[in-house]
């Protein structure tokens, strides 16, 4: 639900999706964690996260995160803290042979995972604060495998149900310490937008070679989302991107196959991608379910090129020609660095976010003038 603070956000408010690029200093501190006391590590990371907060404030953002700088990966950090996962499944992704983490034991979450991180964010800014969590469907699709996981969880549904219960408690704990917006990240839902994957099974990620049933699986995913967000004292967002890996996406396709299937999702806002090639297009918004706002991704995080302010403004305006501008906020397509090794620099991110906020100011002035003219007429 929208809160008193989020209701005060201006038209075309600006937000991050979650992650910011990690400067080399962050990577160095994280890699040396075992060489220092936990107190020393936490103290250093507090200083680093404070810089991430100030960077977003300086860029002019209305809604900020902690940059996810305490995470090595936007999903794996949470999984590491609840336990039960091992990197034992061989697979190939983008031509690289790797071992993937899968669930092999029961997860344990007697205490909330990210509460201390959230408290630090809330305590060091006056901006609206956002925190992202990995969705059950994403984690189920990627981290349960019949060859390794059945002893802990007989089916992927058993696994997702337990993960949903953990996330529901986590979301309530985050809202309880003052987080204004809780977001679930689910790029797996965007797999259904890729027609080559759905119909021909074409993919460069072995993890996606499986049987797909869009109607059943999206309904299942929506059920888990609604359970997590039920009676939550925070604004609720769902982020559906096409995945980010070394400035590329894992899947392609607009949101036309997905949006009608989200009509029963009890969320306040869908954060989608529109700036990168072969992702969403503004006309997709004709299918946006009633009562749900959209975070328009109007800045490409994969391409190193920094867009002009008028380009950002033009893309957002195209969305406002289709749905009411009051339903639109602006953000980058995705997090800048879901993994700590992603190539964008912090300077690139700052410049892109600064131009995002400049475009938002133009749009507010422009649409305010349009409203005044309509009233005068």
Order of alpha helices (4+ residues) and beta strands (2+ residues): alpha-beta-alpha-alpha-beta-alpha-beta-beta-alpha-beta-alpha-alpha-beta-alpha-alpha-beta-alpha-beta-beta-alpha-beta-alpha
